[in-house]
């Protein structure tokens, strides 16, 4: 099946938009934040890159909710540290980890406000553990802009699994896939959405392109390069 492009929606109204969080609205953590988290977990500053690799190796299971916060960190701590359930260190690690992912891109936020004012229903679909999901849901921008939010830890599966997209479509009220825009910064997630018939856009950091897809009338949506 050929993936639809924004031009396939000419003279047809966009029924919904499903957006990834991190890498689209959310800004990637800085090297300073990674070093700080590594040191909190007992890793020497010079081993921050190795910590980051170990972090991502365990993150899939944490994001999909198959391991708890305690278990996630228990396999990452160095220097004899322990973060038992209810401990101060576990609370510090959880807070620092969550804070790393809560910086947003103001330019993208402005685009989403414009789409919201235009009446486009927005759904957030993110691979995120439960603490981050709760933090995002508590923000004013999330409560204002998004009709619904879907997080991997709450549904037990990460993108690009088919069930993640189906969960987002379900909370959006089952809009027509060919009139539903999906936006993500990861190509594999975009390709999976396209295989399900969604209008899919690989976000590469250009808020202007996102604005063209989200805020222009359907008859004037620009073709992606």
C-alpha positions in Angstrom: 0.0 0.0 0.0 1.3 3.4 -0.9 1.4 5.7 2.1 -0.9 8.6 1.8 0.5 12.1 1.7 -1.0 15.4 2.8 -2.2 16.1 -0.8 -4.5 13.1 -0.6 -6.6 15.2 1.8 -7.4 17.8 -0.8 -10.9 19.2 -0.3 -11.3 16.8 2.7 -11.3 17.8 6.4 -8.6 16.5 8.7 -10.6 14.5 11.3 -7.8 14.2 13.9 -4.1 14.5 14.5 -2.1 12.0 16.6 1.2 13.4 17.7 4.3 11.9 19.4 5.6 13.8 22.4 9.4 13.5 22.7 11.2 14.8 19.7 8.2 16.7 18.4 6.7 18.8 21.2 9.2 17.6 23.8 12.9 18.7 23.6 15.6 16.1 23.9 17.6 16.2 27.2 20.9 18.1 27.3 24.3 16.5 27.9 24.3 18.2 31.3 21.1 16.5 32.2 22.4 13.1 31.2 25.5 13.6 33.2 23.5 14.7 36.2 21.3 11.6 36.0 24.3 9.3 35.5 26.0 10.8 38.6 22.8 10.4 40.7 22.8 6.8 39.7 26.4 6.3 40.8 28.1 6.5 37.5 31.3 8.6 37.1 30.9 11.7 35.0 33.3 10.3 32.3 31.0 7.3 31.9 27.9 9.3 31.1 27.8 7.9 27.5 27.9 4.3 28.8 25.2 5.1 31.3 23.0 6.5 28.5 23.5 3.2 26.5 22.6 1.1 29.5 19.6 3.4 30.2 18.1 2.9 26.7 18.8 -0.9 26.8 16.3 -1.1 29.8 14.0 1.6 28.7 11.7 -0.3 26.4 10.4 -2.6 29.2 9.9 0.4 31.5 8.1 2.5 28.8 5.7 -0.3 28.1 5.0 -0.9 31.8 6.3 -4.4 32.1 8.9 -3.4 34.8 8.4 -1.0 37.7 10.4 2.1 38.4 12.3 0.3 41.1 13.2 -2.6 38.8 14.3 -0.2 36.1 16.7 1.7 38.3 17.8 -1.4 40.3 19.6 -2.6 37.1 21.3 0.8 36.5 22.7 1.8 39.8 26.5 1.7 40.4 28.8 2.3 43.4 26.8 0.1 45.8 23.7 2.4 45.6 20.3 1.0 46.3 16.9 2.5 45.5 14.4 0.4 47.3 10.7 1.2 46.9 9.8 4.2 48.9 13.4 5.3 49.3 14.6 8.9 48.9 17.1 7.9 46.2 14.3 6.3 44.1 12.2 9.4 44.4 15.2 11.6 43.4 16.0 9.4 40.4 12.3 9.3 39.3 12.0 13.1 39.6 15.3 13.8 37.7 14.4 11.4 34.9 10.9 12.9 34.5 12.2 16.4 34.5 14.6 15.6 31.7 11.7 15.0 29.4 9.4 17.9 30.3 11.0 20.8 28.4 8.9 21.7 25.4 9.6 23.5 22.1 7.7 26.8 22.2 7.5 27.0 18.4 5.8 23.6 18.3 3.5 24.6 21.1 2.4 27.7 19.2 1.6 25.5 16.2 -0.5 23.2 18.3 -2.4 26.1 19.8 -3.2 27.3 16.3 -4.4 23.8 15.3 -6.5 23.6 18.5 -8.1 27.0 17.7 -8.9 25.7 14.2 -10.8 22.9 15.7 -8.5 19.9 14.9 -8.9 17.2 17.6 -5.4 16.4 18.9 -4.3 13.2 20.5 -0.9 12.6 22.2 0.6 9.1 21.7 3.9 8.6 23.5 6.2 5.9 24.6 6.5 6.9 28.2 6.6 5.3 31.7 3.9 6.0 34.2 5.7 8.9 36.1 6.3 10.8 32.9 2.8 10.2 31.7 1.4 11.6 35.0 3.7 14.6 34.7 2.6 15.4 31.2 -1.1 15.0 31.9 -0.7 17.5 34.8 0.5 20.3 32.5 -1.7 23.1 31.4 -0.8 22.7 27.8 -1.7 19.1 27.8 -5.1 19.7 29.4 -5.8 22.6 27.0 -4.6 21.1 23.7 -5.2 17.4 23.7 -8.5 15.7 23.6 -7.0 12.5 24.9 -3.6 11.1 25.8 -2.3 7.6 25.2 0.9 6.4 26.9 2.7 3.1 26.3 3.0 2.2 30.0 -0.8 2.5 30.4 -1.7 0.2 27.4 1.2 -2.2 27.8 2.8 -1.7 24.4 5.1 0.7 22.7 5.1 2.2 19.2 5.5 1.0 16.6 3.3 -1.9 17.7 -0.1 -1.8 15.8 -2.1 -1.7 19.1 -0.6 1.6 20.1 -2.0 3.3 17.0 -5.3 1.5 17.4 -5.5 2.8 21.0 -5.0 6.4 19.8 -7.6 6.0 17.0 -10.0 4.6 19.6 -9.8 7.5 22.0 -10.1 9.9 19.0 -13.4 8.3 18.2 -12.2 6.1 15.3 -11.6 8.8 12.7 -10.9 7.7 9.1 -7.2 6.7 9.0 -6.8 8.4 5.7 -8.0 11.6 7.2 -5.9 11.3 10.4 -2.5 12.8 10.5 0.2 11.0 12.5 3.4 12.9 13.4 6.6 11.4 15.0 10.3 12.0 14.9 11.1 8.3 14.5 10.9 7.0 11.0 10.0 3.4 12.1 7.0 4.8 14.0 5.9 6.8 11.0 6.3 3.9 8.6 4.2 1.7 10.9 1.4 4.3 11.0 1.5 4.6 7.2 1.1 0.8 6.9 -2.2 1.2 8.8 -3.3 3.8 6.3 -2.7 7.0 8.4 -1.5 10.2 6.8 2.0 10.2 8.2 4.6 12.8 8.6 8.2 12.3 9.8 9.0 15.3 12.0 12.6 16.5 11.5 12.5 19.7 13.6 10.7 22.1 11.3 7.7 23.7 13.1 6.8 25.4 9.8 6.2 22.1 8.1 4.2 20.9 11.0 2.1 24.0 10.8 1.4 23.5 7.1 0.1 20.0 7.8 -2.0 20.9 10.8 -3.4 24.4 10.3 -4.0 24.9 6.6 -7.4 24.1 5.1 -7.4 20.5 3.7 -7.5 21.8 0.1 -4.3 23.7 0.6 -2.2 21.1 2.5 1.3 21.1 1.0 3.0 17.9 -0.2 5.9 16.8 1.9 9.3 17.1 0.2 
